[in-house]
Amino acid sequence: MELILVRHGYSEGNKDVKTHHLMPDHVIPLAEEGFAQAKESADKVQEYLRNKYNKTEKTSAGCDDGSHHKVRLWTSPYLRTRQTAEPFACISWKDGCKIVGDHREDVALCEQQFGLFDGLSDEELQIKYPDEHLHYQKCEKFEGRFWARMPLGESRFDVALRVHQVFGTWQRDLEKNGIQTVIVVSHGVTIRAIVMRWLHLPFEWFEKEPNPKNCSIRIIDCGKDLGYL
């Protein structure tokens, strides 16, 4: 099975952290630059799939009948990931037939829940939640940020647990429906958690691995990390 992991485009929250004070995380939209990034990223994935897979089986209408190579698009239900995913749903083979068979969402692919820490700087956290922030700093000091849970939110450990729930669905899709490639449009922490669990990497890897850039594309094929396009 092949995973194509895409982080959402540049959002209003990335542009101005104060956006998190005005609206909850799940409704923060893409910034103008993010829409352009999403289109460029979708074009790259389209080119990659076109070059890698040649269509050999066609219907009488000239379109791929789906038995040659099946692709499914999965997204987080957050607004910015839905917006990023739109051009991916439209990518096509050279003859115009759609590459993506269908588009599904799963709440397990959403962003880490930052709880009361959402949108606050370290200086603000020290003032508003001094005890909780001190605990977080203690974990971070010993390379254990992975384990530190946000008050009323999640730790990266929690995210790693929940993303694993989707793996069974992907595996059944491969075995029962022949879905060979899964495109996942999600969030930075969530994508790192997917890579960690899929490749059976230790939590120390997560601590050192930088967050992917907006609309970056990471390929994992047959259990091997091929890096970024």
ROSEVEX-712598 format. One line per field, with one value per atom (N, C-alpha, C): residue number from 1; residue in three letters; y, z, x. Coordinates in steps of 0.02 Angstrom, whole numbers. Layout:
<atoms>
pos = [NUM;...] $
code = [ALA;...] $
Y = [Y;...] $
Z = [Z;...] $
X = [X;...] $
</atoms>
This chain:
<atoms>
pos = [1;1;1;2;2;2;3;3;3;4;4;4;5;5;5;6;6;6;7;7;7;8;8;8;9;9;9;10;10;10;11;11;11;12;12;12;13;13;13;14;14;14;15;15;15;16;16;16;17;17;17;18;18;18;19;19;19;20;20;20;21;21;21;22;22;22;23;23;23;24;24;24;25;25;25;26;26;26;27;27;27;28;28;28;29;29;29;30;30;30;31;31;31;32;32;32;33;33;33;34;34;34;35;35;35;36;36;36;37;37;37;38;38;38;39;39;39;40;40;40;41;41;41;42;42;42;43;43;43;44;44;44;45;45;45;46;46;46;47;47;47;48;48;48;49;49;49;50;50;50;51;51;51;52;52;52;53;53;53;54;54;54;55;55;55;56;56;56;57;57;57;58;58;58;59;59;59;60;60;60;61;61;61;62;62;62;63;63;63;64;64;64;65;65;65;66;66;66;67;67;67;68;68;68;69;69;69;70;70;70;71;71;71;72;72;72;73;73;73;74;74;74;75;75;75;76;76;76;77;77;77;78;78;78;79;79;79;80;80;80;81;81;81;82;82;82;83;83;83;84;84;84;85;85;85;86;86;86;87;87;87;88;88;88;89;89;89;90;90;90;91;91;91;92;92;92;93;93;93;94;94;94;95;95;95;96;96;96;97;97;97;98;98;98;99;99;99;100;100;100;101;101;101;102;102;102;103;103;103;104;104;104;105;105;105;106;106;106;107;107;107;108;108;108;109;109;109;110;110;110;111;111;111;112;112;112;113;113;113;114;114;114;115;115;115;116;116;116;117;117;117;118;118;118;119;119;119;120;120;120;121;121;121;122;122;122;123;123;123;124;124;124;125;125;125;126;126;126;127;127;127;128;128;128;129;129;129;130;130;130;131;131;131;132;132;132;133;133;133;134;134;134;135;135;135;136;136;136;137;137;137;138;138;138;139;139;139;140;140;140;141;141;141;142;142;142;143;143;143;144;144;144;145;145;145;146;146;146;147;147;147;148;148;148;149;149;149;150;150;150;151;151;151;152;152;152;153;153;153;154;154;154;155;155;155;156;156;156;157;157;157;158;158;158;159;159;159;160;160;160;161;161;161;162;162;162;163;163;163;164;164;164;165;165;165;166;166;166;167;167;167;168;168;168;169;169;169;170;170;170;171;171;171;172;172;172;173;173;173;174;174;174;175;175;175;176;176;176;177;177;177;178;178;178;179;179;179;180;180;180;181;181;181;182;182;182;183;183;183;184;184;184;185;185;185;186;186;186;187;187;187;188;188;188;189;189;189;190;190;190;191;191;191;192;192;192;193;193;193;194;194;194;195;195;195;196;196;196;197;197;197;198;198;198;199;199;199;200;200;200;201;201;201;202;202;202;203;203;203;204;204;204;205;205;205;206;206;206;207;207;207;208;208;208;209;209;209;210;210;210;211;211;211;212;212;212;213;213;213;214;214;214;215;215;215;216;216;216;217;217;217;218;218;218;219;219;219;220;220;220;221;221;221;222;222;222;223;223;223;224;224;224;225;225;225;226;226;226;227;227;227;228;228;228;229;229;229] $
code = [MET;MET;MET;GLU;GLU;GLU;LEU;LEU;LEU;ILE;ILE;ILE;LEU;LEU;LEU;VAL;VAL;VAL;ARG;ARG;ARG;HIS;HIS;HIS;GLY;GLY;GLY;TYR;TYR;TYR;SER;SER;SER;GLU;GLU;GLU;GLY;GLY;GLY;ASN;ASN;ASN;LYS;LYS;LYS;ASP;ASP;ASP;VAL;VAL;VAL;LYS;LYS;LYS;THR;THR;THR;HIS;HIS;HIS;HIS;HIS;HIS;LEU;LEU;LEU;MET;MET;MET;PRO;PRO;PRO;ASP;ASP;ASP;HIS;HIS;HIS;VAL;VAL;VAL;ILE;ILE;ILE;PRO;PRO;PRO;LEU;LEU;LEU;ALA;ALA;ALA;GLU;GLU;GLU;GLU;GLU;GLU;GLY;GLY;GLY;PHE;PHE;PHE;ALA;ALA;ALA;GLN;GLN;GLN;ALA;ALA;ALA;LYS;LYS;LYS;GLU;GLU;GLU;SER;SER;SER;ALA;ALA;ALA;ASP;ASP;ASP;LYS;LYS;LYS;VAL;VAL;VAL;GLN;GLN;GLN;GLU;GLU;GLU;TYR;TYR;TYR;LEU;LEU;LEU;ARG;ARG;ARG;ASN;ASN;ASN;LYS;LYS;LYS;TYR;TYR;TYR;ASN;ASN;ASN;LYS;LYS;LYS;THR;THR;THR;GLU;GLU;GLU;LYS;LYS;LYS;THR;THR;THR;SER;SER;SER;ALA;ALA;ALA;GLY;GLY;GLY;CYS;CYS;CYS;ASP;ASP;ASP;ASP;ASP;ASP;GLY;GLY;GLY;SER;SER;SER;HIS;HIS;HIS;HIS;HIS;HIS;LYS;LYS;LYS;VAL;VAL;VAL;ARG;ARG;ARG;LEU;LEU;LEU;TRP;TRP;TRP;THR;THR;THR;SER;SER;SER;PRO;PRO;PRO;TYR;TYR;TYR;LEU;LEU;LEU;ARG;ARG;ARG;THR;THR;THR;ARG;ARG;ARG;GLN;GLN;GLN;THR;THR;THR;ALA;ALA;ALA;GLU;GLU;GLU;PRO;PRO;PRO;PHE;PHE;PHE;ALA;ALA;ALA;CYS;CYS;CYS;ILE;ILE;ILE;SER;SER;SER;TRP;TRP;TRP;LYS;LYS;LYS;ASP;ASP;ASP;GLY;GLY;GLY;CYS;CYS;CYS;LYS;LYS;LYS;ILE;ILE;ILE;VAL;VAL;VAL;GLY;GLY;GLY;ASP;ASP;ASP;HIS;HIS;HIS;ARG;ARG;ARG;GLU;GLU;GLU;ASP;ASP;ASP;VAL;VAL;VAL;ALA;ALA;ALA;LEU;LEU;LEU;CYS;CYS;CYS;GLU;GLU;GLU;GLN;GLN;GLN;GLN;GLN;GLN;PHE;PHE;PHE;GLY;GLY;GLY;LEU;LEU;LEU;PHE;PHE;PHE;ASP;ASP;ASP;GLY;GLY;GLY;LEU;LEU;LEU;SER;SER;SER;ASP;ASP;ASP;GLU;GLU;GLU;GLU;GLU;GLU;LEU;LEU;LEU;GLN;GLN;GLN;ILE;ILE;ILE;LYS;LYS;LYS;TYR;TYR;TYR;PRO;PRO;PRO;ASP;ASP;ASP;GLU;GLU;GLU;HIS;HIS;HIS;LEU;LEU;LEU;HIS;HIS;HIS;TYR;TYR;TYR;GLN;GLN;GLN;LYS;LYS;LYS;CYS;CYS;CYS;GLU;GLU;GLU;LYS;LYS;LYS;PHE;PHE;PHE;GLU;GLU;GLU;GLY;GLY;GLY;ARG;ARG;ARG;PHE;PHE;PHE;TRP;TRP;TRP;ALA;ALA;ALA;ARG;ARG;ARG;MET;MET;MET;PRO;PRO;PRO;LEU;LEU;LEU;GLY;GLY;GLY;GLU;GLU;GLU;SER;SER;SER;ARG;ARG;ARG;PHE;PHE;PHE;ASP;ASP;ASP;VAL;VAL;VAL;ALA;ALA;ALA;LEU;LEU;LEU;ARG;ARG;ARG;VAL;VAL;VAL;HIS;HIS;HIS;GLN;GLN;GLN;VAL;VAL;VAL;PHE;PHE;PHE;GLY;GLY;GLY;THR;THR;THR;TRP;TRP;TRP;GLN;GLN;GLN;ARG;ARG;ARG;ASP;ASP;ASP;LEU;LEU;LEU;GLU;GLU;GLU;LYS;LYS;LYS;ASN;ASN;ASN;GLY;GLY;GLY;ILE;ILE;ILE;GLN;GLN;GLN;THR;THR;THR;VAL;VAL;VAL;ILE;ILE;ILE;VAL;VAL;VAL;VAL;VAL;VAL;SER;SER;SER;HIS;HIS;HIS;GLY;GLY;GLY;VAL;VAL;VAL;THR;THR;THR;ILE;ILE;ILE;ARG;ARG;ARG;ALA;ALA;ALA;ILE;ILE;ILE;VAL;VAL;VAL;MET;MET;MET;ARG;ARG;ARG;TRP;TRP;TRP;LEU;LEU;LEU;HIS;HIS;HIS;LEU;LEU;LEU;PRO;PRO;PRO;PHE;PHE;PHE;GLU;GLU;GLU;TRP;TRP;TRP;PHE;PHE;PHE;GLU;GLU;GLU;LYS;LYS;LYS;GLU;GLU;GLU;PRO;PRO;PRO;ASN;ASN;ASN;PRO;PRO;PRO;LYS;LYS;LYS;ASN;ASN;ASN;CYS;CYS;CYS;SER;SER;SER;ILE;ILE;ILE;ARG;ARG;ARG;ILE;ILE;ILE;ILE;ILE;ILE;ASP;ASP;ASP;CYS;CYS;CYS;GLY;GLY;GLY;LYS;LYS;LYS;ASP;ASP;ASP;LEU;LEU;LEU;GLY;GLY;GLY;TYR;TYR;TYR;LEU;LEU;LEU] $
Y = [-60;0;62;113;176;231;268;326;389;437;504;552;579;619;693;732;803;845;892;939;993;1020;1073;1134;1176;1237;1290;1343;1399;1428;1428;1447;1516;1541;1605;1599;1539;1528;1529;1503;1507;1579;1616;1686;1731;1719;1760;1717;1703;1659;1685;1751;1780;1755;1726;1697;1645;1610;1558;1587;1652;1685;1704;1704;1727;1670;1611;1556;1490;1436;1371;1344;1300;1276;1243;1207;1167;1209;1273;1316;1368;1365;1411;1394;1442;1427;1436;1418;1433;1508;1533;1600;1599;1657;1660;1619;1624;1587;1512;1490;1419;1387;1423;1396;1384;1431;1423;1364;1356;1300;1234;1230;1169;1148;1197;1182;1158;1191;1171;1101;1086;1021;966;980;932;918;970;961;915;923;881;808;796;727;697;738;714;693;734;718;655;650;592;527;527;467;451;502;491;458;482;455;385;371;306;251;266;214;226;177;180;145;177;147;93;33;-22;-52;-43;-71;-15;-15;39;11;51;33;52;34;51;126;164;237;268;225;250;268;258;276;214;226;173;143;77;46;37;61;57;-4;-54;-115;-109;-58;-52;-22;36;66;109;92;126;173;234;286;313;321;350;409;462;523;524;533;540;608;639;704;708;754;777;818;820;859;933;957;1029;1068;1130;1170;1178;1191;1204;1141;1082;1021;1005;1018;1010;1055;1117;1164;1143;1117;1093;1033;991;928;938;994;1005;993;1023;1010;938;904;835;789;806;766;771;820;832;809;782;762;704;701;654;623;568;539;584;569;612;616;564;566;600;628;665;624;559;517;530;534;551;497;519;473;451;498;483;453;393;359;390;407;440;476;511;556;542;527;512;552;560;595;549;565;528;576;578;624;605;542;522;556;588;623;697;720;792;813;878;906;887;890;882;933;911;956;992;1057;1095;1121;1112;1129;1202;1212;1280;1313;1274;1302;1330;1320;1338;1412;1426;1495;1538;1510;1550;1542;1597;1595;1568;1552;1527;1579;1642;1696;1698;1691;1692;1630;1573;1511;1515;1545;1552;1594;1641;1684;1651;1622;1596;1526;1483;1414;1395;1426;1415;1343;1309;1240;1192;1200;1156;1168;1232;1248;1222;1223;1197;1122;1086;1014;1002;1041;1033;1046;1097;1113;1057;1026;970;912;896;841;859;921;944;941;956;956;887;835;766;731;771;745;705;730;694;736;784;825;781;725;676;655;651;624;678;740;794;812;802;816;889;920;988;987;1036;1037;1045;1000;995;979;952;935;867;860;796;804;749;744;716;718;686;610;584;513;497;540;529;529;574;578;513;489;427;367;367;313;315;375;378;368;392;383;309;269;198;165;195;167;165;211;216;163;138;91;28;4;-55;-44;15;32;32;63;65;-5;-47;-114;-154;-146;-181;-155;-90;-61;-92;-106;-138;-209;-246;-317;-329;-288;-301;-259;-198;-152;-134;-161;-149;-78;-41;27;23;41;33;96;154;217;257;281;323;392;443;512;538;563;588;662;704;775;788;807;812;869;860;912;888;936;920;867;876;827;761;762;701;662;697;663;631;665;635;573;576;518;459;473;420;388;429;402;359;384;349;280;278;214;167;195;153;118;154;128;99;98;69;103;169;208;226;236;252;325;339;407;459;437;483;511;471;495;555;549;602;666;660;718;756;720;752;772;741;753;821;865;930;924;973;974;984;949;960;1031;1057;1123;1119;1176;1178;1151;1104;1072;1031;1011;965;896;856;791;737;691;638;571;531;467;410;364;300;245;202;150;83;34;-34;-34;8;9;48;85;124;197;237;310;338;363;390;465;494;565;609;672;722;730;742;759;829] $
Z = [0;0;0;-34;-38;-2;41;76;48;29;9;61;103;160;145;151;134;193;214;265;233;269;243;222;182;159;214;198;244;265;331;356;389;405;440;509;538;602;597;541;528;516;484;466;527;572;632;689;738;793;832;829;864;837;777;749;796;833;879;938;950;1003;979;914;885;865;851;828;848;856;872;814;831;783;721;731;675;620;633;581;553;572;544;470;425;353;327;265;230;219;221;198;122;91;18;-11;21;-3;1;50;60;2;-29;-86;-145;-156;-210;-195;-132;-113;-126;-109;-117;-190;-234;-306;-332;-311;-332;-307;-245;-215;-251;-267;-303;-373;-405;-471;-467;-413;-404;-394;-353;-342;-407;-444;-509;-555;-560;-602;-578;-512;-482;-500;-491;-504;-578;-619;-692;-715;-688;-708;-681;-623;-591;-618;-633;-652;-723;-765;-833;-835;-866;-872;-926;-908;-955;-968;-921;-929;-933;-985;-996;-1014;-1001;-1020;-1093;-1120;-1190;-1200;-1145;-1150;-1149;-1138;-1139;-1071;-1018;-951;-913;-868;-824;-787;-788;-755;-680;-655;-583;-562;-607;-587;-592;-627;-635;-572;-552;-492;-458;-396;-360;-307;-305;-260;-220;-155;-113;-74;-69;-33;36;87;156;183;222;252;324;360;424;410;456;445;460;476;488;422;429;370;325;354;313;276;305;269;215;228;176;116;130;76;38;74;42;-2;19;-17;-82;-89;-148;-215;-227;-292;-299;-243;-247;-272;-256;-279;-354;-385;-457;-501;-471;-511;-558;-616;-667;-705;-740;-786;-847;-891;-949;-996;-995;-1039;-1007;-947;-913;-864;-862;-813;-743;-694;-625;-595;-558;-523;-457;-420;-354;-361;-334;-339;-296;-234;-190;-135;-93;-43;23;75;140;195;252;309;370;417;480;535;590;644;676;668;695;661;604;566;582;632;647;683;694;726;801;829;901;937;989;1028;1080;1071;1114;1178;1183;1244;1264;1328;1355;1331;1302;1276;1206;1175;1105;1092;1049;1027;1076;1132;1182;1176;1185;1185;1252;1255;1317;1373;1356;1406;1434;1389;1412;1453;1434;1471;1542;1550;1616;1663;1635;1675;1689;1637;1644;1675;1656;1679;1702;1756;1776;1795;1831;1852;1792;1749;1691;1643;1636;1592;1621;1687;1719;1707;1711;1697;1624;1579;1508;1496;1528;1521;1549;1604;1633;1584;1553;1503;1444;1421;1364;1378;1439;1459;1451;1462;1458;1393;1340;1275;1281;1321;1332;1316;1270;1250;1221;1193;1164;1214;1278;1330;1365;1359;1398;1370;1409;1386;1400;1351;1359;1406;1451;1492;1449;1458;1417;1344;1332;1263;1261;1213;1201;1205;1215;1205;1135;1113;1049;1054;1114;1127;1111;1133;1119;1044;1008;936;903;925;898;910;966;980;934;924;885;810;783;710;692;739;725;711;735;723;649;610;539;498;525;486;466;511;496;437;434;378;313;313;252;230;278;261;232;261;234;165;154;88;36;55;9;-6;47;39;5;23;-2;-64;-67;-121;-169;-156;-201;-201;-145;-140;-128;-179;-174;-151;-163;-143;-101;-43;0;4;-16;-7;56;102;166;173;179;191;264;302;374;402;463;500;519;537;549;601;661;715;696;665;646;594;545;493;524;569;602;641;673;710;664;605;555;534;518;497;552;613;670;680;680;693;633;572;512;504;520;512;577;630;694;721;722;746;820;857;928;939;1000;1013;1008;1018;1010;940;891;821;816;848;846;876;931;964;919;876;834;765;743;675;671;626;620;589;605;576;501;461;388;371;316;293;264;259;230;159;147;82;59;106;88;74;35;13;33;76;98;72;44;15;57;74;105;61;37;-10;12;19;38;102;150;215;216;162;159;153;193;191;134;82;23;29;86;97;61;51;22;-53;-88;-158;-164] $
X = [42;0;44;19;54;15;50;20;51;8;30;2;47;27;38;-15;-13;-36;5;-17;-60;-108;-152;-111;-141;-108;-103;-68;-57;-124;-136;-202;-200;-259;-264;-232;-233;-201;-125;-99;-27;-5;-49;-34;-35;-83;-89;-116;-73;-92;-152;-164;-221;-288;-287;-348;-377;-334;-357;-396;-389;-427;-497;-507;-570;-617;-589;-630;-598;-637;-608;-567;-521;-472;-503;-558;-585;-616;-631;-661;-612;-549;-500;-488;-498;-493;-422;-413;-350;-344;-282;-268;-266;-264;-263;-205;-146;-88;-100;-140;-152;-189;-236;-272;-225;-179;-130;-84;-64;-21;-57;-121;-160;-163;-174;-178;-110;-56;11;28;9;23;-17;-80;-121;-92;-68;-36;25;64;123;104;51;29;1;-35;-61;-4;47;105;140;148;181;143;77;38;36;30;30;95;151;216;228;200;213;169;106;59;33;40;14;-53;-101;-167;-166;-188;-187;-256;-302;-369;-420;-459;-507;-575;-625;-693;-703;-761;-776;-778;-790;-792;-722;-672;-603;-576;-614;-591;-567;-523;-498;-557;-564;-621;-610;-553;-541;-503;-494;-461;-385;-360;-287;-255;-277;-249;-302;-318;-371;-343;-369;-346;-405;-395;-448;-418;-457;-436;-469;-427;-451;-431;-474;-458;-481;-449;-474;-538;-586;-647;-640;-579;-569;-578;-598;-612;-550;-492;-433;-410;-422;-404;-455;-518;-569;-554;-535;-519;-456;-407;-346;-360;-406;-420;-459;-492;-535;-499;-441;-408;-382;-370;-347;-403;-465;-521;-531;-499;-509;-451;-398;-341;-360;-328;-350;-291;-306;-258;-253;-206;-194;-253;-296;-355;-415;-405;-458;-498;-489;-526;-498;-542;-522;-478;-428;-383;-413;-440;-468;-538;-545;-610;-663;-646;-693;-656;-694;-666;-702;-664;-693;-658;-693;-666;-665;-620;-620;-596;-634;-616;-549;-527;-463;-404;-416;-364;-360;-398;-399;-335;-328;-270;-267;-208;-201;-245;-279;-322;-278;-269;-224;-259;-324;-359;-349;-336;-327;-262;-217;-154;-161;-219;-228;-216;-167;-155;-117;-93;-58;18;54;127;152;217;246;239;247;240;169;120;50;33;62;49;77;135;165;122;84;41;-26;-57;-125;-127;-79;-78;-8;16;86;102;59;73;74;24;20;79;97;154;219;226;287;293;237;238;258;231;248;322;349;420;464;442;480;485;429;429;473;468;507;582;601;672;703;663;688;666;657;636;572;526;463;402;411;354;298;319;272;218;238;193;151;171;139;70;19;-50;-68;-100;-125;-185;-194;-255;-317;-365;-426;-410;-351;-330;-296;-251;-217;-141;-108;-36;-25;37;54;46;55;41;-31;-77;-148;-163;-131;-140;-115;-57;-29;-75;-109;-156;-216;-244;-306;-296;-239;-229;-223;-200;-192;-259;-313;-380;-398;-369;-386;-349;-293;-252;-290;-333;-372;-419;-448;-493;-454;-395;-354;-333;-315;-295;-353;-413;-471;-489;-480;-492;-446;-385;-338;-359;-376;-392;-459;-509;-577;-595;-568;-587;-531;-471;-416;-389;-400;-373;-298;-259;-187;-151;-180;-150;-200;-177;-218;-186;-222;-200;-232;-191;-216;-200;-251;-241;-257;-205;-214;-171;-147;-112;-41;2;72;84;57;66;34;-24;-59;-21;8;47;109;142;200;180;121;97;82;55;42;108;157;222;252;250;279;246;179;145;149;145;146;214;268;335;364;323;344;407;405;461;453;507;502;480;457;434;490;552;609;613;592;591;543;485;436;464;502;530;577;614;664;638;585;559;525;546;513;444;402;335;340;300;302;278;303;283;213;180;113;113;67;58;117;161;214;183;219;194;244;225;270;243;288;268;294;250;270;243;287;266;295;251;271;313;293;326;392;407;469;453;488;480;521;489;523;536;516;528;478;498;453;463;407;412;441] $
</atoms>
